[in-house]
Amino acid sequence: SVASSTMIKQIETELDRIIKADIPFIRNKMSVAEAREFYKKTKQDDKLAILDYRPENTVHMYECDGYQNYMYGRMVPSTGFLTKWVLRPYAPGIIVQYPRSETKGEIPPFEDAPTFSQTLKEARTWGNLADAGSIPGINKMIKQNGTIDFISMCEARHNKMLGEIGDLIEKNRGDIRLICIAGPSSSGKTTFSNRLRVELLSRGIKPIRLSIDDYYLPRKLAPLDENGKPDLEDIHALDITLFNQNIADLIAGVEVEIPKFDFHIGQRVKGRKLIVPTDQPIIIEGIHALNDTLTSLIPTRQKFRIYIAPQAQLNFDNQNPLSLTDLRLLRRIVRDYKYRNASALETMRMWPSVRKGEFKWIYQTQESADYVFNSFLNYELPIMRKYAIPVLSEISNESKYFAQAERLIRMLKYFINMDDTWVPCNSLIREFIGGSCYADDAE
């Protein structure tokens, strides 16, 4: 049933009462056997299921005014700390807004995102149909069906989505000249671009790829962030005028000299000359690819816009979802360690800056996309486990990032380990763990 204003008011009143009462959260330690007995008695089968995969012999339960549960993270001392929140009706349910670190502890303005909402709904539906919408479900799938079937099933879903995009582009091949691919960090944009190119080649469509990164302004002309350093995630760090003109000329059949950005010297150098036949679409990918400012000279009908991100609807149990941001951070940590010799600490230190850029430049572009590609693979966390845990474990308990690293390790430990031998070389997850057939194009 749809949440009514009366229902929301009642919930708000009760929340106000609980917060004003400043009830303490009391952390109690019990054995897994005792926790199992408690959840049996309270008939919480979802909690029982995940206890089978808990590596420790004890459980730290929190108790608040007689209510007891395990919540997979450390709690604030009491309910009096929970002063900032907003309830909002959003049919058929309710949205709870809370402070975010990216907005310095404030609640960001609400922006309706029906496309994002629909993508999450589809992810939840598929996860439930495939019995892979929870950690116990995934572990059971691996044990019962085996590694090969589970990997193949998830990859088949990606293949299906690529086929759907191919159908849409092929249907409008006479109009579409520019294929724009954007998404937040560690979404798998590079591998996806390559796989889409192959999908289109199979239909007789021969796209070419251009790198937006080659259009950076000289480093000394880049806008500065609040710390006075070049902000390369700002769209104005790009030569917007030149990019627009080059794309427009290429679509018009004019020969263009494409620049090449040399990151060692921080400026553009002479690149290749290019002519694009009228039956060849151009693929561009990057965080600003869906921003119309970058392609304002190109008519909308000539653009096909794809937003890519891992849109997981994965849960510990019925009350605790996994964070989409944590998933991308894990991908980034594993990739940075493997390909850039960067520690988890280095990646976590720069992550808030990445997130700030995503909120400013990327998320709103999803709503204008012609297709949203969900790059999450339900088997990826059992694969990622063995790569991420050792790197995260290097973070000292004296570091301010220790609590975050501990939370990520705690999440990963619930997954059973999974061999990556049968992960295809063109899988999006290969972009992060290694072994990709597109390694030379790593994001």
Secondary structure, 3 states (H helix, E strand, C coil): CCCCHHHHHHHHHHHHHHHHHCCECEEEEEEHHHHHHHHHHCCCHHHHHHHCCCCCCEEEEEEECCEEECCCCCCCCEHHHCCCCEEEEECCEEEEECCEHHHCCECCCCCCCHHHHHHHHHHHHHHHHCCCCEHHHHHHHHHHHCHHHHHHHHHHHHHHHHHHHHHHHHHCCCCCCEEEEECCCCCCHHHHHHHHHHHHHCCCCCCEEEEHHHHECCHHHCCECCCCCECCCCHHHECHHHHHHHHHHHHCCCCEECCEEECCCCEEECCCEECCCCCCCEEEECCCCCCCCCCCCCCHHHEEEEEEECCCCCEEECCEECCHHHHHHHHHHHHHHHHHCCCHHHHHHHHHHHHHHHHHHCHHHHHHCCEEEECCCCCHHHHHHHHHHHHHCCCCCCCCCHHHHHHHHHHHCCCCCCCCCCCCCCCCCHHHHCCCCCHHHCC
